[in-house]
Amino acid sequence: MNFKKYSKVAVGGTFDKFHDGHKKLLSTAFEIGEKVEIGVTSDAFGGLKGDIDSCEERIGNLKSFFVDKSNFVVIPLDDAYGTTIYDSEFDAIVVSEETEPTAVEINEIRVSKGMKPIDIVVVSFVLAYDGNPISSTRIRRGEINQNGNIIE
């Protein structure tokens, strides 16, 4: 990829049933960012999606994936925006196709506060073997596993 390096990049999500789509999203953030802030939905906020793993377990999965990295911080998210709407050091945000509208909202809020908008880097979905996106919801339903293999 030919992305420029950003000094501080935001990426966030629920990261339940940690899967290949999450890995692609996070890997992109590390490719383009010198520092990465990973927001993970809190138990209260993430719980709105239904029966998900605890915030502690989800953060543990992230840290295991990045055991070789030290240029990141993980913070809990109690809303869809996290620190992006008041931290002027962010240069970019990495989002999925599904969450791009939230990044647009973040920039609208930033501009309304007199802050500079941040670049939005959209990562395409990782498809399961049936051609549909890998998602935590599909994994919870027992349709696919974390790598997109169909469960018979």
Phi and psi in degrees as GROMACS dihedral restraints (atoms count N, CA, C in turn):
[ dihedral_restraints ]
;  ai    aj    ak    al  type     phi  dphi    fc
    3     4     5     6     1  -110.2    20    10
    4     5     6     7     1    49.8    20    10
    6     7     8     9     1   -84.3    20    10
    7     8     9    10     1   147.6    20    10
    9    10    11    12     1   -77.7    20    10
   10    11    12    13     1   158.4    20    10
   12    13    14    15     1   -81.2    20    10
   13    14    15    16     1   135.7    20    10
   15    16    17    18     1  -109.4    20    10
   16    17    18    19     1   150.6    20    10
   18    19    20    21     1   -76.2    20    10
   19    20    21    22     1   -36.0    20    10
   21    22    23    24     1  -142.2    20    10
   22    23    24    25     1   123.3    20    10
   24    25    26    27     1  -120.2    20    10
   25    26    27    28     1   140.7    20    10
   27    28    29    30     1  -105.7    20    10
   28    29    30    31     1   144.7    20    10
   30    31    32    33     1  -149.9    20    10
   31    32    33    34     1   141.2    20    10
   33    34    35    36     1  -149.6    20    10
   34    35    36    37     1   163.7    20    10
   36    37    38    39     1   170.8    20    10
   37    38    39    40     1  -176.6    20    10
   39    40    41    42     1   -83.6    20    10
   40    41    42    43     1   -37.9    20    10
   42    43    44    45     1    56.7    20    10
   43    44    45    46     1    38.5    20    10
   45    46    47    48     1   -82.1    20    10
   46    47    48    49     1   147.1    20    10
   48    49    50    51     1    49.7    20    10
   49    50    51    52     1    57.2    20    10
   51    52    53    54     1   -41.6    20    10
   52    53    54    55     1   117.3    20    10
   54    55    56    57     1  -132.3    20    10
   55    56    57    58     1   179.9    20    10
   57    58    59    60     1   -60.3    20    10
   58    59    60    61     1   -30.9    20    10
   60    61    62    63     1   -64.8    20    10
   61    62    63    64     1   -41.5    20    10
   63    64    65    66     1   -62.9    20    10
   64    65    66    67     1   -42.4    20    10
   66    67    68    69     1   -60.8    20    10
   67    68    69    70     1   -41.7    20    10
   69    70    71    72     1   -65.4    20    10
   70    71    72    73     1   -43.9    20    10
   72    73    74    75     1   -59.4    20    10
   73    74    75    76     1   -49.7    20    10
   75    76    77    78     1   -69.9    20    10
   76    77    78    79     1   -39.6    20    10
   78    79    80    81     1   -61.3    20    10
   79    80    81    82     1   -38.6    20    10
   81    82    83    84     1   -62.2    20    10
   82    83    84    85     1   -43.5    20    10
   84    85    86    87     1   -59.1    20    10
   85    86    87    88     1   -41.8    20    10
   87    88    89    90     1   -71.9    20    10
   88    89    90    91     1   -31.3    20    10
   90    91    92    93     1   -64.5    20    10
   91    92    93    94     1   -37.9    20    10
   93    94    95    96     1  -101.4    20    10
   94    95    96    97     1   -12.6    20    10
   96    97    98    99     1  -115.0    20    10
   97    98    99   100     1   137.4    20    10
   99   100   101   102     1   -73.1    20    10
  100   101   102   103     1   -40.1    20    10
  102   103   104   105     1  -124.3    20    10
  103   104   105   106     1   140.6    20    10
  105   106   107   108     1  -126.4    20    10
  106   107   108   109     1   129.0    20    10
  108   109   110   111     1  -107.5    20    10
  109   110   111   112     1   118.9    20    10
  111   112   113   114     1  -104.7    20    10
  112   113   114   115     1   115.5    20    10
  114   115   116   117     1   -93.7    20    10
  115   116   117   118     1   130.0    20    10
  117   118   119   120     1  -119.6    20    10
  118   119   120   121     1   126.7    20    10
  120   121   122   123     1   -57.3    20    10
  121   122   123   124     1   135.8    20    10
  123   124   125   126     1   -66.0    20    10
  124   125   126   127     1   167.5    20    10
  126   127   128   129     1   -58.8    20    10
  127   128   129   130     1   -40.6    20    10
  129   130   131   132     1   -67.7    20    10
  130   131   132   133     1   -48.4    20    10
  132   133   134   135     1   -73.0    20    10
  133   134   135   136     1   -44.9    20    10
  135   136   137   138     1   -66.9    20    10
  136   137   138   139     1   -30.6    20    10
  138   139   140   141     1   -62.8    20    10
  139   140   141   142     1   -15.9    20    10
  141   142   143   144     1   -64.6    20    10
  142   143   144   145     1   -19.9    20    10
  144   145   146   147     1   -82.3    20    10
  145   146   147   148     1    -9.9    20    10
  147   148   149   150     1   119.0    20    10
  148   149   150   151     1  -150.9    20    10
  150   151   152   153     1   -80.0    20    10
  151   152   153   154     1    97.5    20    10
  153   154   155   156     1  -119.6    20    10
  154   155   156   157     1   164.0    20    10
  156   157   158   159     1   -63.3    20    10
  157   158   159   160     1   157.6    20    10
  159   160   161   162     1   -64.3    20    10
  160   161   162   163     1   154.4    20    10
  162   163   164   165     1   -56.7    20    10
  163   164   165   166     1   -41.6    20    10
  165   166   167   168     1   -59.5    20    10
  166   167   168   169     1   -44.0    20    10
  168   169   170   171     1   -66.7    20    10
  169   170   171   172     1   -41.3    20    10
  171   172   173   174     1   -66.4    20    10
  172   173   174   175     1   -40.2    20    10
  174   175   176   177     1   -65.5    20    10
  175   176   177   178     1   -39.3    20    10
  177   178   179   180     1   -59.3    20    10
  178   179   180   181     1   -41.7    20    10
  180   181   182   183     1   -61.2    20    10
  181   182   183   184     1   -41.7    20    10
  183   184   185   186     1   -62.8    20    10
  184   185   186   187     1   -48.0    20    10
  186   187   188   189     1   -65.0    20    10
  187   188   189   190     1   -32.7    20    10
  189   190   191   192     1   -65.3    20    10
  190   191   192   193     1   -39.2    20    10
  192   193   194   195     1   -66.3    20    10
  193   194   195   196     1   -33.2    20    10
  195   196   197   198     1  -109.8    20    10
  196   197   198   199     1    37.9    20    10
  198   199   200   201     1   -60.2    20    10
  199   200   201   202     1   -24.9    20    10
  201   202   203   204     1   -92.9    20    10
  202   203   204   205     1     5.2    20    10
  204   205   206   207     1  -113.6    20    10
  205   206   207   208     1   151.4    20    10
  207   208   209   210     1  -132.8    20    10
  208   209   210   211     1    -1.1    20    10
  210   211   212   213     1   -94.2    20    10
  211   212   213   214     1    38.4    20    10
  213   214   215   216     1  -141.7    20    10
  214   215   216   217     1   161.2    20    10
  216   217   218   219     1  -134.1    20    10
  217   218   219   220     1   144.2    20    10
  219   220   221   222     1  -111.4    20    10
  220   221   222   223     1   129.2    20    10
  222   223   224   225     1  -126.9    20    10
  223   224   225   226     1   151.0    20    10
  225   226   227   228     1   -77.2    20    10
  226   227   228   229     1   145.4    20    10
  228   229   230   231     1  -109.4    20    10
  229   230   231   232     1   126.4    20    10
  231   232   233   234     1  -105.3    20    10
  232   233   234   235     1    -0.7    20    10
  234   235   236   237     1  -152.8    20    10
  235   236   237   238     1   179.7    20    10
  237   238   239   240     1   -76.6    20    10
  238   239   240   241     1    -9.8    20    10
  240   241   242   243     1  -107.5    20    10
  241   242   243   244     1   -28.0    20    10
  243   244   245   246     1    58.7    20    10
  244   245   246   247     1  -143.6    20    10
  246   247   248   249     1   -83.9    20    10
  247   248   249   250     1    -4.1    20    10
  249   250   251   252     1   -63.6    20    10
  250   251   252   253     1   -22.0    20    10
  252   253   254   255     1   -90.5    20    10
  253   254   255   256     1    -1.0    20    10
  255   256   257   258     1  -138.1    20    10
  256   257   258   259     1    -5.7    20    10
  258   259   260   261     1   -97.0    20    10
  259   260   261   262     1   109.7    20    10
  261   262   263   264     1   -77.1    20    10
  262   263   264   265     1    -5.9    20    10
  264   265   266   267     1   -77.3    20    10
  265   266   267   268     1   -15.2    20    10
  267   268   269   270     1   -67.4    20    10
  268   269   270   271     1   137.5    20    10
  270   271   272   273     1  -106.7    20    10
  271   272   273   274     1   -27.7    20    10
  273   274   275   276     1  -153.4    20    10
  274   275   276   277     1   161.4    20    10
  276   277   278   279     1  -133.2    20    10
  277   278   279   280     1   137.7    20    10
  279   280   281   282     1  -105.2    20    10
  280   281   282   283     1   125.5    20    10
  282   283   284   285     1  -135.8    20    10
  283   284   285   286     1   163.3    20    10
  285   286   287   288     1   -87.7    20    10
  286   287   288   289     1   170.5    20    10
  288   289   290   291     1   -57.1    20    10
  289   290   291   292     1   -36.2    20    10
  291   292   293   294     1   -66.9    20    10
  292   293   294   295     1   -35.1    20    10
  294   295   296   297     1  -102.6    20    10
  295   296   297   298     1     5.8    20    10
  297   298   299   300     1   -56.0    20    10
  298   299   300   301     1   -40.9    20    10
  300   301   302   303     1   -57.5    20    10
  301   302   303   304     1   -33.3    20    10
  303   304   305   306     1   -66.2    20    10
  304   305   306   307     1   -38.8    20    10
  306   307   308   309     1   -64.4    20    10
  307   308   309   310     1   -37.5    20    10
  309   310   311   312     1   -62.9    20    10
  310   311   312   313     1   -43.5    20    10
  312   313   314   315     1   -60.4    20    10
  313   314   315   316     1   -42.1    20    10
  315   316   317   318     1   -57.5    20    10
  316   317   318   319     1   -45.6    20    10
  318   319   320   321     1   -65.3    20    10
  319   320   321   322     1   -37.0    20    10
  321   322   323   324     1   -62.5    20    10
  322   323   324   325     1   -42.0    20    10
  324   325   326   327     1   -65.6    20    10
  325   326   327   328     1   -44.5    20    10
  327   328   329   330     1   -59.2    20    10
  328   329   330   331     1   -47.1    20    10
  330   331   332   333     1   -64.2    20    10
  331   332   333   334     1   -39.3    20    10
  333   334   335   336     1   -64.7    20    10
  334   335   336   337     1   -22.5    20    10
  336   337   338   339     1   -94.8    20    10
  337   338   339   340     1     3.9    20    10
  339   340   341   342     1    82.5    20    10
  340   341   342   343     1    14.6    20    10
  342   343   344   345     1   -94.7    20    10
  343   344   345   346     1   158.1    20    10
  345   346   347   348     1   -77.5    20    10
  346   347   348   349     1   143.3    20    10
  348   349   350   351     1   -67.8    20    10
  349   350   351   352     1   157.7    20    10
  351   352   353   354     1  -106.7    20    10
  352   353   354   355     1   152.7    20    10
  354   355   356   357     1   -67.9    20    10
  355   356   357   358     1   141.3    20    10
  357   358   359   360     1  -107.9    20    10
  358   359   360   361     1   117.7    20    10
  360   361   362   363     1  -106.6    20    10
  361   362   363   364     1   114.8    20    10
  363   364   365   366     1   -98.5    20    10
  364   365   366   367     1   125.7    20    10
  366   367   368   369     1  -102.0    20    10
  367   368   369   370     1   129.2    20    10
  369   370   371   372     1   -71.4    20    10
  370   371   372   373     1   157.6    20    10
  372   373   374   375     1   -62.3    20    10
  373   374   375   376     1   148.8    20    10
  375   376   377   378     1   -92.1    20    10
  376   377   378   379     1   127.2    20    10
  378   379   380   381     1   -91.6    20    10
  379   380   381   382     1   142.1    20    10
  381   382   383   384     1   -75.2    20    10
  382   383   384   385     1   173.7    20    10
  384   385   386   387     1   -65.8    20    10
  385   386   387   388     1   -13.6    20    10
  387   388   389   390     1   -91.9    20    10
  388   389   390   391     1     4.1    20    10
  390   391   392   393     1    88.2    20    10
  391   392   393   394     1    -3.4    20    10
  393   394   395   396     1   -99.1    20    10
  394   395   396   397     1   155.2    20    10
  396   397   398   399     1   -60.9    20    10
  397   398   399   400     1   143.4    20    10
  399   400   401   402     1   -71.3    20    10
  400   401   402   403     1   133.9    20    10
  402   403   404   405     1  -147.9    20    10
  403   404   405   406     1   153.7    20    10
  405   406   407   408     1   -60.6    20    10
  406   407   408   409     1   -36.5    20    10
  408   409   410   411     1   -60.6    20    10
  409   410   411   412     1   -45.8    20    10
  411   412   413   414     1   -65.3    20    10
  412   413   414   415     1   -35.8    20    10
  414   415   416   417     1   -67.3    20    10
  415   416   417   418     1   -44.5    20    10
  417   418   419   420     1   -60.6    20    10
  418   419   420   421     1   -35.8    20    10
  420   421   422   423     1   -73.7    20    10
  421   422   423   424     1   -11.8    20    10
  423   424   425   426     1    82.9    20    10
  424   425   426   427     1    16.4    20    10
  426   427   428   429     1   -76.9    20    10
  427   428   429   430     1   -41.5    20    10
  429   430   431   432     1  -139.1    20    10
  430   431   432   433     1   168.9    20    10
  432   433   434   435     1  -102.4    20    10
  433   434   435   436     1  -176.1    20    10
  435   436   437   438     1   -63.4    20    10
  436   437   438   439     1   -19.8    20    10
  438   439   440   441     1   -98.7    20    10
  439   440   441   442     1     2.3    20    10
  441   442   443   444     1    89.1    20    10
  442   443   444   445     1     8.6    20    10
  444   445   446   447     1   -75.4    20    10
  445   446   447   448     1   138.5    20    10
  447   448   449   450     1   -73.0    20    10
  448   449   450   451     1   133.2    20    10
  450   451   452   453     1   -96.4    20    10
  451   452   453   454     1   121.0    20    10
